[in-house]
């Protein structure tokens, strides 16, 4: 089987923000866009993205289709392929290539979904694995240890997915961090489609006056999963009792979730962790 090397558990954690921005992933390699959001048309989806190197030396790469899940905290974890994976349907061109110093190249992908696949959101990723060069294997082997593997998430909707999400009010809580008070809410997606959402919040003091407001991060909640949505409030809030009110809006259908939570701002904050 062409994907047999992923038939056993393997974990790799990456913080992922689902956005359509060119994001530098590591010191050596850069991928644009950092996340690919595709749409099936007649069971097919295709496109391209650019991978570039800022290294002063050439690097040879091999591309592998992979599957992933998001943890409730939003970390990306590589897992064996299942019924939600795009990876078995992916074709990548080229599968192996060399990036010359400070250069870039396009990589094309094509996805062909079987006709029998139910409507819904499917996803996977492309892993770019650095390979040793033939000219200087010892040097290349040592460099590989210093180059992080790049995983590019790809998501595509087939047909008409269903969208059903909810916010558990009992899950809301606050955590005091060195950066400020962080308010956390758990959102569940029980539908078959990925929900990309972004929220707005207000902080009210004991008198009901709005003392702080802003936008939450744009994040996605994958089908049949839960996601913790977090907001770190500024340390400029004076000590006291406050109410946090948030509204999350789905970019898919405009549906909204609201939540409210009372929390305390302490007199002092913990020190940042010591760097080792």
Secondary structure as the mmCIF struct_conf table of DSSP 4:
data_model
#
loop_
_struct_conf.conf_type_id
_struct_conf.id
_struct_conf.beg_label_comp_id
_struct_conf.beg_label_asym_id
_struct_conf.beg_label_seq_id
_struct_conf.end_label_comp_id
_struct_conf.end_label_asym_id
_struct_conf.end_label_seq_id
TURN_TY1_P TURN_TY1_P1 UNK A 2 UNK A 3
HELX_RH_3T_P HELX_RH_3T_P1 UNK A 4 UNK A 6
BEND BEND1 UNK A 7 UNK A 8
STRN STRN1 UNK A 13 UNK A 15
BEND BEND2 UNK A 20 UNK A 21
STRN STRN2 UNK A 23 UNK A 24
BEND BEND3 UNK A 26 UNK A 28
STRN STRN3 UNK A 29 UNK A 32
BEND BEND4 UNK A 33 UNK A 34
STRN STRN4 UNK A 35 UNK A 39
STRN STRN5 UNK A 41 UNK A 41
TURN_TY1_P TURN_TY1_P2 UNK A 42 UNK A 43
STRN STRN6 UNK A 44 UNK A 53
BEND BEND5 UNK A 56 UNK A 57
STRN STRN7 UNK A 59 UNK A 70
TURN_TY1_P TURN_TY1_P3 UNK A 72 UNK A 73
BEND BEND6 UNK A 74 UNK A 74
STRN STRN8 UNK A 75 UNK A 79
TURN_TY1_P TURN_TY1_P4 UNK A 83 UNK A 84
STRN STRN9 UNK A 85 UNK A 85
BEND BEND7 UNK A 86 UNK A 86
HELX_RH_3T_P HELX_RH_3T_P2 UNK A 87 UNK A 89
STRN STRN10 UNK A 90 UNK A 93
BEND BEND8 UNK A 95 UNK A 95
STRN STRN11 UNK A 96 UNK A 99
HELX_LH_PP_P HELX_LH_PP_P1 UNK A 100 UNK A 100
TURN_TY1_P TURN_TY1_P5 UNK A 101 UNK A 102
STRN STRN12 UNK A 104 UNK A 112
TURN_TY1_P TURN_TY1_P6 UNK A 115 UNK A 116
HELX_LH_PP_P HELX_LH_PP_P2 UNK A 117 UNK A 118
BEND BEND9 UNK A 119 UNK A 119
STRN STRN13 UNK A 120 UNK A 131
BEND BEND10 UNK A 134 UNK A 135
HELX_RH_AL_P HELX_RH_AL_P1 UNK A 137 UNK A 144
TURN_TY1_P TURN_TY1_P7 UNK A 145 UNK A 146
BEND BEND11 UNK A 147 UNK A 147
HELX_LH_PP_P HELX_LH_PP_P3 UNK A 148 UNK A 149
STRN STRN14 UNK A 150 UNK A 158
BEND BEND12 UNK A 159 UNK A 159
STRN STRN15 UNK A 165 UNK A 177
TURN_TY1_P TURN_TY1_P8 UNK A 178 UNK A 179
STRN STRN16 UNK A 180 UNK A 189
BEND BEND13 UNK A 191 UNK A 193
STRN STRN17 UNK A 195 UNK A 204
TURN_TY1_P TURN_TY1_P9 UNK A 206 UNK A 207
BEND BEND14 UNK A 208 UNK A 208
STRN STRN18 UNK A 210 UNK A 215
HELX_LH_PP_P HELX_LH_PP_P4 UNK A 216 UNK A 217
STRN STRN19 UNK A 219 UNK A 221
TURN_TY1_P TURN_TY1_P10 UNK A 223 UNK A 224
STRN STRN20 UNK A 225 UNK A 232
HELX_LH_PP_P HELX_LH_PP_P5 UNK A 233 UNK A 234
TURN_TY1_P TURN_TY1_P11 UNK A 235 UNK A 236
BEND BEND15 UNK A 237 UNK A 237
HELX_LH_PP_P HELX_LH_PP_P6 UNK A 238 UNK A 238
BEND BEND16 UNK A 239 UNK A 239
STRN STRN21 UNK A 240 UNK A 250
TURN_TY1_P TURN_TY1_P12 UNK A 251 UNK A 253
STRN STRN22 UNK A 256 UNK A 265
BEND BEND17 UNK A 267 UNK A 268
HELX_LH_PP_P HELX_LH_PP_P7 UNK A 270 UNK A 275
#
